[in-house]
Amino acid sequence: MSELKTYIRQTSALTGRELKHWYRSKMQIFMALIQPVIWLGLFGFAMNGFINSAMEQVGQEIDYMSFLIIGLVIITALTTSMNAGMSVVWDRRFGFLEKLKAAPVPRGVIPLSKVLSTTVKAIIQSLLILIIGLAFGLKFMAGFNVLDFLTLILIVAMVALTFSSIFVALGLVIKNQDVLMGINMLLNLPLMFASGVLFPTASFPEALKIVANVNPLTYAADAARRVSVGDVMISIPSMSLGMDILVLVVVAVVITALGMFFARRGLKA
């Protein structure tokens, strides 16, 4: 029990250190928030009429701005998680990672604190996106309540846990920051566009629908919309909220476990 308490205390201390460093970097927070504003201001307004008319042709009505804003909440969780790997690179570059490896702390604490702090960042930034979204016309469904809100936060947390585990592990295994940045750029757009985050999957070609249906972001976006803007804008008609969340939880547990395993191996290298 005392070892568990020590593990929790050390994890909390390192997680707090990460969050303090992030909070003090005002420019980093500003850049994280300005990106979705640009998406809404340019992409959202440009595509709003086109998507609405396209969906009408297939017999569906959609409020694309609300659809997009919830999608951007998921994108924010993704991009924040991908940046977690770069924070590992910077810790290594400035010698902080070597100090942690020499300190009397369990190796698992180091990647776990990165993942947890990234999850907290993603939740905070997602809340800010929702607030900004209200100014751009975000309309919550009738009956949206506290339980729906907490479920939305859970969905964001699952996305952040999943992808931050992957990229923290990559940051510890891959020593070259250029290679890691290349992987980030390679995966970023396919993950976003081959999912239901930006566009309704009903408008996808059949081949792309198959890819979208194995993309965790599709299930995250689908679940997030079911609890916030309503079933009229769901991405996967054959799924339910419970099934969406089950998929997200299973993926998060498996990927987080694998990520922690490879992260510890990366620390030993």
C-alpha positions as CSV (number, residue, x, y, z in Angstrom):
1,M,0.0,0.0,0.0
2,S,2.8,2.4,0.9
3,E,4.4,1.7,-2.5
4,L,1.2,2.5,-4.3
5,K,0.9,5.7,-2.4
6,T,4.4,6.6,-3.3
7,Y,3.7,5.8,-7.0
8,I,0.6,7.9,-7.0
9,R,2.4,10.8,-5.3
10,Q,5.3,10.7,-7.7
11,T,2.9,10.5,-10.7
12,S,0.9,13.4,-9.3
13,A,4.1,15.5,-8.8
14,L,5.3,14.9,-12.4
15,T,1.8,15.5,-13.8
16,G,1.6,18.8,-11.9
17,R,5.0,19.8,-13.3
18,E,3.8,19.2,-16.8
19,L,0.6,21.2,-16.3
20,K,2.4,24.1,-14.7
21,H,4.9,24.2,-17.6
22,W,1.9,24.2,-20.0
23,Y,0.0,26.9,-18.1
24,R,3.0,29.2,-18.0
25,S,3.4,28.9,-21.8
26,K,0.7,31.4,-22.8
27,M,1.7,31.3,-26.5
28,Q,1.3,27.5,-26.5
29,I,-2.2,27.8,-25.2
30,F,-3.0,30.6,-27.6
31,M,-1.8,28.6,-30.6
32,A,-3.8,25.6,-29.4
33,L,-7.0,27.7,-29.4
34,I,-6.5,29.9,-32.5
35,Q,-6.2,26.8,-34.8
36,P,-9.9,25.7,-34.2
37,V,-11.0,29.3,-34.5
38,I,-9.4,29.4,-38.0
39,W,-11.0,26.1,-38.9
40,L,-14.4,27.5,-37.9
41,G,-13.9,30.9,-39.5
42,L,-12.6,29.6,-42.8
43,F,-13.4,25.9,-43.3
44,G,-16.7,26.0,-41.4
45,F,-18.3,28.9,-43.2
46,A,-16.9,27.8,-46.6
47,M,-18.3,24.3,-46.3
48,N,-21.5,25.0,-44.4
49,G,-23.8,25.6,-47.3
50,F,-22.2,22.9,-49.5
51,I,-22.4,20.1,-46.8
52,N,-26.0,21.1,-45.9
53,S,-27.2,21.0,-49.5
54,A,-25.3,17.7,-50.2
55,M,-26.9,16.0,-47.2
56,E,-30.3,17.2,-48.3
57,Q,-29.8,15.4,-51.5
58,V,-29.4,12.1,-49.6
59,G,-32.4,12.8,-47.4
60,Q,-30.7,14.0,-44.3
61,E,-30.8,17.4,-42.5
62,I,-27.7,18.7,-40.8
63,D,-26.5,21.8,-38.9
64,Y,-23.0,21.6,-40.2
65,M,-21.5,24.2,-37.9
66,S,-22.6,22.3,-34.8
67,F,-21.4,19.1,-36.5
68,L,-18.0,20.6,-37.1
69,I,-17.6,22.2,-33.7
70,I,-18.1,18.9,-31.9
71,G,-15.7,17.4,-34.5
72,L,-13.1,20.0,-33.6
73,V,-13.4,19.1,-29.9
74,I,-12.2,15.6,-31.0
75,I,-9.5,17.0,-33.2
76,T,-8.3,19.2,-30.4
77,A,-7.9,16.0,-28.2
78,L,-6.0,14.4,-31.1
79,T,-3.6,17.2,-31.8
80,T,-2.9,17.8,-28.1
81,S,-2.1,14.1,-27.8
82,M,0.2,14.1,-30.8
83,N,2.2,17.0,-29.2
84,A,2.8,14.9,-26.1
85,G,5.5,13.0,-28.0
86,M,7.3,16.3,-28.8
87,S,7.3,17.2,-25.2
88,V,9.3,14.0,-24.5
89,V,11.8,15.1,-27.2
90,W,12.3,18.5,-25.6
91,D,12.7,16.9,-22.2
92,R,15.5,14.7,-23.6
93,R,17.1,17.6,-25.5
94,F,17.3,19.8,-22.3
95,G,18.5,16.9,-20.1
96,F,15.4,16.7,-17.9
97,L,14.6,13.2,-19.1
98,E,18.0,11.9,-18.1
99,K,17.6,13.5,-14.6
100,L,14.3,11.6,-14.3
101,K,15.8,8.4,-15.3
102,A,18.5,8.8,-12.7
103,A,16.0,9.7,-10.0
104,P,14.6,7.1,-7.6
105,V,11.2,6.9,-9.3
106,P,9.6,3.9,-11.1
107,R,10.1,4.1,-14.9
108,G,6.4,3.8,-15.5
109,V,5.8,7.1,-13.7
110,I,7.5,9.1,-16.4
111,P,5.3,8.1,-19.4
112,L,2.1,7.9,-17.2
113,S,2.5,11.5,-16.0
114,K,2.9,12.6,-19.6
115,V,-0.3,10.8,-20.6
116,L,-2.3,12.1,-17.7
117,S,-1.2,15.7,-18.1
118,T,-2.0,15.5,-21.8
119,T,-5.4,14.2,-21.0
120,V,-6.1,17.1,-18.6
121,K,-4.8,19.6,-21.2
122,A,-7.1,18.0,-23.9
123,I,-10.1,18.3,-21.6
124,I,-9.4,21.9,-20.7
125,Q,-8.9,22.9,-24.3
126,S,-12.0,21.1,-25.4
127,L,-14.1,23.0,-22.9
128,L,-12.7,26.2,-24.3
129,I,-13.5,25.1,-27.8
130,L,-17.1,24.5,-26.8
131,I,-17.3,28.0,-25.3
132,I,-15.8,29.5,-28.5
133,G,-18.2,27.3,-30.5
134,L,-21.2,29.0,-29.0
135,A,-20.2,32.2,-30.7
136,F,-20.1,30.4,-34.0
137,G,-23.5,29.0,-33.7
138,L,-23.1,25.7,-31.7
139,K,-26.6,24.4,-30.7
140,F,-26.8,21.7,-28.1
141,M,-29.7,19.3,-28.4
142,A,-32.9,19.8,-26.4
143,G,-32.5,18.2,-23.0
144,F,-28.7,18.4,-22.9
145,N,-27.8,17.9,-19.3
146,V,-24.9,17.4,-16.8
147,L,-24.7,13.7,-17.5
148,D,-24.4,14.4,-21.2
149,F,-21.7,16.9,-20.5
150,L,-19.8,14.5,-18.3
151,T,-20.1,11.8,-21.0
152,L,-18.7,14.2,-23.5
153,I,-15.7,14.9,-21.2
154,L,-15.2,11.1,-20.8
155,I,-15.1,10.7,-24.6
156,V,-12.4,13.4,-24.9
157,A,-10.5,11.7,-22.1
158,M,-10.6,8.4,-24.0
159,V,-9.3,9.9,-27.2
160,A,-6.5,11.7,-25.3
161,L,-5.5,8.6,-23.4
162,T,-5.4,6.5,-26.5
163,F,-3.3,8.8,-28.7
164,S,-1.1,10.3,-26.1
165,S,-0.1,6.8,-25.1
166,I,1.0,6.1,-28.7
167,F,2.9,9.3,-29.1
168,V,4.6,9.4,-25.7
169,A,5.8,5.9,-26.5
170,L,7.0,7.0,-29.9
171,G,8.8,10.0,-28.3
172,L,10.7,7.7,-26.0
173,V,11.5,5.1,-28.6
174,I,12.4,7.4,-31.5
175,K,15.4,9.6,-30.6
176,N,15.3,11.8,-33.7
177,Q,12.8,14.7,-33.4
178,D,12.6,15.1,-37.2
179,V,11.4,11.5,-37.6
180,L,8.8,12.0,-34.9
181,M,7.6,15.2,-36.5
182,G,7.4,13.4,-39.8
183,I,5.3,10.6,-38.2
184,N,3.0,13.3,-36.7
185,M,2.5,14.9,-40.1
186,L,2.0,11.6,-41.8
187,L,-0.8,10.5,-39.4
188,N,-2.5,13.7,-38.7
189,L,-4.5,14.3,-41.9
190,P,-5.4,10.7,-42.6
191,L,-6.8,10.3,-39.0
192,M,-8.9,13.4,-39.4
193,F,-10.2,13.0,-42.9
194,A,-10.7,9.2,-42.8
195,S,-13.1,9.5,-40.0
196,G,-16.5,11.2,-39.2
197,V,-14.8,14.1,-37.5
198,L,-15.1,16.7,-40.3
199,F,-17.7,15.2,-42.6
200,P,-20.7,12.9,-42.3
201,T,-19.6,9.4,-43.3
202,A,-22.9,9.0,-45.2
203,S,-21.2,11.1,-47.9
204,F,-18.1,8.9,-48.1
205,P,-17.3,6.5,-50.9
206,E,-17.7,2.8,-49.8
207,A,-13.9,2.2,-49.6
208,L,-13.4,5.2,-47.3
209,K,-16.4,4.2,-45.2
210,I,-14.5,0.9,-44.4
211,V,-11.5,2.9,-43.3
212,A,-13.6,5.3,-41.3
213,N,-15.3,2.4,-39.5
214,V,-12.0,1.2,-38.1
215,N,-10.8,4.7,-37.1
216,P,-11.3,5.3,-33.3
217,L,-12.0,9.0,-34.1
218,T,-15.1,8.1,-36.0
219,Y,-16.6,6.4,-32.8
220,A,-15.4,9.3,-30.7
221,A,-17.1,11.9,-32.9
222,D,-20.2,9.8,-33.2
223,A,-20.5,9.4,-29.4
224,A,-19.7,13.1,-28.8
225,R,-22.5,14.2,-31.2
226,R,-25.0,11.8,-29.8
227,V,-24.6,13.3,-26.3
228,S,-24.4,17.0,-27.4
229,V,-26.1,17.9,-30.7
230,G,-28.4,14.9,-31.2
231,D,-28.9,11.7,-33.2
232,V,-29.7,13.7,-36.3
233,M,-26.0,14.2,-36.9
234,I,-24.6,10.8,-36.0
235,S,-21.8,9.3,-38.0
236,I,-22.5,5.6,-37.8
237,P,-26.3,4.9,-37.9
238,S,-25.8,1.2,-37.1
239,M,-24.1,2.0,-33.7
240,S,-25.5,3.2,-30.4
241,L,-24.0,5.5,-27.8
242,G,-23.2,2.5,-25.5
243,M,-21.4,0.7,-28.3
244,D,-19.4,3.8,-29.3
245,I,-18.2,4.2,-25.7
246,L,-17.5,0.5,-25.4
247,V,-15.3,0.6,-28.5
248,L,-13.5,3.7,-27.1
249,V,-12.9,2.2,-23.7
250,V,-11.6,-1.1,-25.1
251,V,-9.3,0.7,-27.5
252,A,-8.1,3.1,-24.8
253,V,-7.3,0.3,-22.3
254,V,-5.5,-1.8,-24.9
255,I,-3.5,1.0,-26.5
256,T,-2.6,2.6,-23.2
257,A,-1.3,-0.7,-21.9
258,L,0.7,-1.2,-25.0
259,G,1.9,2.4,-25.0
260,M,3.2,2.1,-21.4
261,F,4.9,-1.2,-22.2
262,F,6.8,0.2,-25.1
263,A,7.5,3.5,-23.3
264,R,9.2,1.7,-20.5
265,R,11.3,-0.2,-23.0
266,G,12.2,3.1,-24.6
267,L,13.4,4.4,-21.3
268,K,15.7,1.5,-20.8
269,A,17.3,2.0,-24.2
